[in-house]
Structures are given as C-alpha cells and as structure tokens.
Amino acid sequence: MIRVLENEFYYLDNFQRVLDWIAERYADLLIDDEHAFIAAFPRLPRPARALFVRMVMRKGTLFRASKLNYAEIGCPVEAARALLPSGWIESDPVLTLDELFGLLAKPELAEAFGLTGARKSARKADQLEALRADAAHAADRPFSQWYAGCGDLALRLLVQPLCDRLRLVFFGNLAQDWTEFVLSDLGLFRYERVEFSPASRGFRARQDIDHYLQLHACKERYYGGEPALDVLADVPRHAFGNDWLDSRRERLLFQLGQLLEKERDWDNAYAVYADCRYPGARGRAIRVLEKHGKFDEAHALFETAQQAPESEAERQHLLRLGPRLARKLGHLTRPARRATPAARLDLCLPLPGGEWRVEGVVLEHLWRDDAPVYYVENTLANTLFGLLCWRAVFAAIPGAFFHPFHRGPADLFAADFYQRRKDDFEACLALLDDGRHRAAILATYDEKAGLQSPFVAWDWLGRDLIELALDCIPAAHLKLWFRRILQDVKENRTGFPDLIQFWPGEARYDMIEVKGPGDRLQDNQLRWIDYCAAHGMPITVCYLQWEQAAA
C-alpha cells in the first residue's frame, strides 16, 4: 500500500495513462468529443483534474463538494471552479426530488422541508413518498433552492457516458473499472506481461464500440427485468462480423430465449433459439418444439443435430431426448450406448455434528497417512494444465490481449482458441512424452507465482501438492485431461471429481466424486466420468448415506 500512497495523485496518473494508451492505439476509432477530451484534459490545473477523476471513480454523477474533500486536491470548490468552463461538470444542478434525497441526510431533509414530529422521525423512504404526493415539490429546481440554508455546493458530472466509453475502449469491456490500477499498484493483483503490437486491439472499428454499447444496454435491461420481447426488439438481429461481439450477442439471445421459454411463449422462444448460434440453443429449440407438442418438427431437428452434434454436451442431451421423442411418435427406440461404468463406493457413516460438507466427511474417512486425500475439484487439473501450457495461454495472438490487466486471453472460450495457438500448445504437450513436464510445471510455478491466470489456483494448491500429483499421476493421463480441456475450454475445465487420493508409495491415484443423500451427478460430471473410465483412468463415485437414515 505504501507504493500507492507515496504518490498522492496515483489515480490521476493512472487515468492519464489510460488516455495516453487510447490516443496511441485507438485514435482512428475515436469521435470528436473523445478526441477533444483527451486533448483538453492534461491542460487543466492538477487539482481540477484530480477532482474530476475522483468524481469519475465514485458511484453516481451527483456529489456534494464537502464529500470531495481530499488533502492533495485542496479546496474542492476552487478545483471545481477550474473545471466548469470545460462543460464536464455542472455547479448547483437542477435536481428532482428523488435526486435531492440521494444527496441529503435525514437531519438535513428535516431542515430543508421543515419536517417535525412523526414526519421527521419517519423512514427516509416514507418521507420521500409523502413529499412526492405534495404538488409543491413536483417541480425540479437547483440544489440551492431545494435547500437554501445549506452552505454546501452540489456538483453534477456531465460526461460519465464519455468516460465509460473510454474505459470500454481501454479494457474491452465494462466489467473492469479503475480499481484494476489500484489493485495492481498495491500488489494484490499481478498480471503476466504480454507484448502488445499495433494489432493488439479489442475493437477494430468504431461500429464495434457502438455495437458493444448497444448490446450492453440491452443486457442491462434484461437483468433489470424488462419483458423479453421488449428487449429482443432492440437486439441487433444481424451478425456483427466480429467473433467476440457476435458471441456476446448470441449469449444474450440465448438468455432471452430461456426467459421466453420460462414464460411458455413457445413460438417466440423457438424463433429466438432457431436464430441463435450459442452453444445449447439447438437443443433448447428441440425441447421447446417438444413442449409445444410439435413432435414431428422436434424429431426432424433432432435428426439433423444427431448427424453432427456441436459438442459433447449436445450429444449427451440428444441421447436423453431421442428415446422420449421416439416414444411420443410411436417409433422404435434403439438401446442407448452404455457408458463405461466408473468404480462405485458406498459409505454409510455417522451423521457429524456442527458444520460439515459431505466432501469433507468422506475425505476424513478415507484419509490415511500413506494415502492422503485432498479436496481439489476443478483446481488441480486446471492448475497443472495452466502451468504446463502457460506460454501458449499467454501467447501474444492479435486480439487476445489489448491492455495490461488481462487475467487471460479475450478469446479463451472461442471455438478456435486451440487452433490459433496450435503450435504453442503442441510444444507444451510434447513435454509430457519424455518426462520433461515435471520440471517445466515446477519452474513455471516458481517463476509465475501469484500472477493472474484463468487456470492456476495459486491460493488453493501449494507446491508440495503439485509435486505429489506429478509423482502419482501418469503423464499419459495428464495429456488426456489437457487435450479434453482444449476441445472445449468453457465446458471441460469444470466437472472434475471433488477429491483425489494419492498412494505415493505406489505412484498411483484415484479421483473421487462424492454424492450425499439425494444428490445426483451433473451433466458435465457425467461426461468427465465417462471419459476417464473409457480411457482407463481411475475414477470412483462415492455415494454417502447416514447411519440413522439407513436404519
């Protein structure tokens, strides 16, 4: 923290760093007001610039000068006065009653409106509701007229949308914000250094930025509970020609389809799914046709999907769906292929007292000094993969990294993620063929310790556990895990069993998925279990019952 506080204007320097980065890399995409802002900002007095950045970094667009009291800035009123000619802020803005309530505390409201007795002691929300009903307070007015006795100054930030656009251009998304700089400066988050080329840009054309903002507005309305059809009307129905933006559009369409399906609006739900390329949309379209009683159409789409399933998840879905549709149409059904069974362990144990999880109960029961058990779930396989393939994951592919705060490549879940880095990944996986993987994994663990990664769980796994895993898990098994992860990163980096048990003296291991009473295996867990069992990798499903219930 000392490194940040040594420079009182660290936040201002970081903001200017963003502006310089954007001006250098995205000048051709900016519109006039963005160019003007970037050019004018450095020319303002430092206290004015610092006050502006403080306002941008805080929540909302309305502030009181007394709440912007920072030692390094000095008098906020004087700093604001230097900002006013820019038109970026407004002094003594016209406020609605609701906006005023957001700025004033209860005692101030009582003074401003002369509230006494029960009205003064009422909850703030009740006070607002009562004043809304009074026609005398219906008109908007400047802050100084709402609260004439207040010696404070109200300020409104007028260019928040512009600042959000600049933040979007820098980060490539609106989920990340200015705190990324602070967390990095404090050393709480550390990032891999990636070389940036002129092609390392999140947006290639101005319309990409506009399309992102349009999709973001629709997504916010969806999460805000607006009717699905109202939101759908404003979602662009054409592809953008930008794979990354198109994937965001398809995901939003899929979510709207789910909402329409939940509302039993079968026709519109099907129309959305049929026009959507998001993984799983075709399966949902078949299901909607089935729910709507359109069994012939559902079966026709099922047969099309069966000829070329888009993924293991869809293949699994079709195996369930096919026999049910066939029965409804009176067709003969073929016996489904039986998955290779995993080993089964049935345990009946005393119900523990206090707080517990079924995985922890089974872990303690199975633990032996010569065969320790660890709760790892998805972390172990992903960490070993991330350490071995670090070079490939962080390869400076155009469009994969375009700012210094990437936890992982922007195209991590893209269908061509592996293909774009095939040579790098194959070079990493080749280390498994002759035993060099152990030294490579441990060297990366030491060299990159603590750096942000989409795969490595630094806080979960220590070096000792990684060494133990490398002692007990054959390289051939690791290679099978890693190749399956690369087939579909989004789906296949999850679903691993809860526990892993090692026998160091025998250089072997067993993965154990724990299911308590009433629990069932999830689809992605079933796929991993089937895969491991089919390839001869040790995997066990443990079914836990409690002694009292069994009795």
C-alpha positions, 0 to 999 in steps of 0.5 A: 500500500505504501507504493500507492500512497507515496504518490498522492495523485496515483489515480490521476496518473493512472487515468492519464495513462489510460488516455495516453494508451487510447490516443496511441492505439485507438485514435482512428476509432475515436469521435470528436468529443473523445478526441477533444477530451483527451486533448483538453484534459492534461491542460487543466490545473492538477487539482481540477483534474484530480477532482474530476477523476475522483468524481469519475471513480465514485458511484453516481454523477451527483456529489456534494463538494464537502464529500470531495474533500481530499488533502492533495486536491485542496479546496474542492470548490476552487478545483471545481471552479477550474473545471466548469468552463470545460462543460464536464461538470455542472455547479448547483444542478437542477435536481428532482426530488428523488435526486435531492434525497440521494444527496441529503441526510435525514437531519438535513431533509428535516431542515430543508422541508421543515419536517417535525414530529412523526414526519421527521422521525419517519423512514427516509423512504416514507418521507420521500413518498409523502413529499412526492404526493405534495404538488409543491415539490413536483417541480425540479429546481437547483440544489440551492433552492431545494435547500437554501440554508445549506452552505454546501455546493452540489456538483453534477458530472456531465460526461460519465457516458464519455468516460465509460466509453473510454474505459470500454475502449481501454479494457474491452469491456465494462466489467473492469473499472479503475480499481484494476490500477489500484489493485495492481499498484498495491500488489494484490493483483499481478498480471503476466506481461504480454507484448502488445503490437499495433494489432493488439486491439479489442475493437477494430472499428468504431461500429464495434464500440457502438455495437458493444454499447448497444448490446450492453444496454440491452443486457442491462435491461434484461437483468433489470427485468424488462419483458423479453420481447421488449428487449429482443426488439432492440437486439441487433438481429444481424451478425456483427462480423466480429467473433467476440461481439457476435458471441456476446450477442448470441449469449444474450439471445440465448438468455432471452430465449430461456426467459421466453421459454420460462414464460411458455411463449413457445413460438417466440422462444423457438424463433429466438433459439432457431436464430441463435448460434450459442452453444445449447440453443439447438437443443433448447429449440428441440425441447421447446418444439417438444413442449409445444407438442410439435413432435414431428418438427422436434424429431426432424431437428433432432435428426439433423443435430444427431448427424453432427452434434456441436459438442459433447454436451449436445450429444449427451442431451440428444441421447436423453431426448431421442428415446422420449421423442421416439416414444411420443411418435410411436417409433422404435427406440434403439438401446442407448450406448452404455457408458463405461461404468466408473468404480462405485463406493458406498459409505454409510457413516455417522451423521457429524455434528456442527458444520460439515460438507459431505466432501469433507466427511468422506475425505476424513474417512478415507484419509490415511497417512500413506494415502492422503486425500485432498479436496481439489475439484476443478483446481488441480487439473486446471492448475497443472494444465495452466502451468504446463501450457502457460506460454501458449495461454499467454501467447501474444495472438492479435486480439487476445490481449489489448491492455495490461490487466488481462487475467487471460486471453479475450478469446479463451472460450472461442471455438478456435482458441486451440487452433490459433495457438496450435503450435504453442500448445503442441510444444507444451504437450510434447513435454509430457512424452519424455518426462520433461513436464515435471520440471517445466510445471515446477519452474513455471510455478516458481517463476509465475507465482501469484500472477493472474491466470484463468487456470492456476489456483495459486491460493488453493494448491501449494507446491508440495501438492503439485509435486505429489500429483506429478509423482502419482499421476501418469503423464499419459493421463495428464495429456488426456485431461489437457487435450479434453480441456482444449476441445472445449475450454468453457465446458471441460475445465469444470466437472472434475471429481471433488477429491483425489487420493494419492498412494505415493508409495505406489505412484498411483491415484484415484479421483473421487466424486462424492454424492450425499443423500439425494444428490445426483451427478451433473451433466458435465460430471457425467461426461468427465466420468465417462471419459476417464473410465473409457480411457482407463483412468481411475475414477470412483463415485462415492455415494454417502448415506447416514447411519440413522437414515439407513436404519 
